[in-house]
Amino acid sequence: MLGILLGCAGAVTTGIFGIFFNYFDFIGLSESGRTILTPFFVFVCFFQ
């Protein structure tokens, strides 16, 4: 059961990050910008 929940959470997180990455591309941030910001989004998503 826990594995299923973790799998679902991983899929949702991947989808959220996909949206963020498309947004980063849209506003012109580079890969280095993503590398800096991704941990921040992980923190926000999991500790709200």
N, C-alpha and C positions, 0 to 999 in steps of 0.2 A: 504493500500500500504506500509506504513511504517513497519507494522508488517511482511509483506512478506520479505521486505529487511532485517530486523533484523533477521528473521529466516534463510535466505540464508547466511547472514554474520556469524551467529552462527554455521551453518553447516560447512562452509568453515573453520572457526576458529577451530572447533572440529577436522576436518581432519588434519589441520596443526599441532595441538597439538598432535594428534595421531602419526604423523611422528616424531615430536620432542621426544615424549616419547619412541618410538621404538629406536631412536638414543641414548637417554639417557641410555636405557637398554643395548644397544650394547657397549657403552663406559664404562658401569659399574657404572653409577651414581645411588645413592639410592633415596628413596622417599623424603628424606630431601633435596637432591639436586634439585629434581623437584620442590619442594615447594618454594625454593629460586629463581629458574630460571623462573618459569612460569609467574610471574608478569612482569618480564623483557621482555619476548616474547610478552605478551599482549601489553605492551607499544610500542614495536617495530612494531607490526602488525598494530596497530591502529593509530600511529602517524608518519608514514613514510612520 
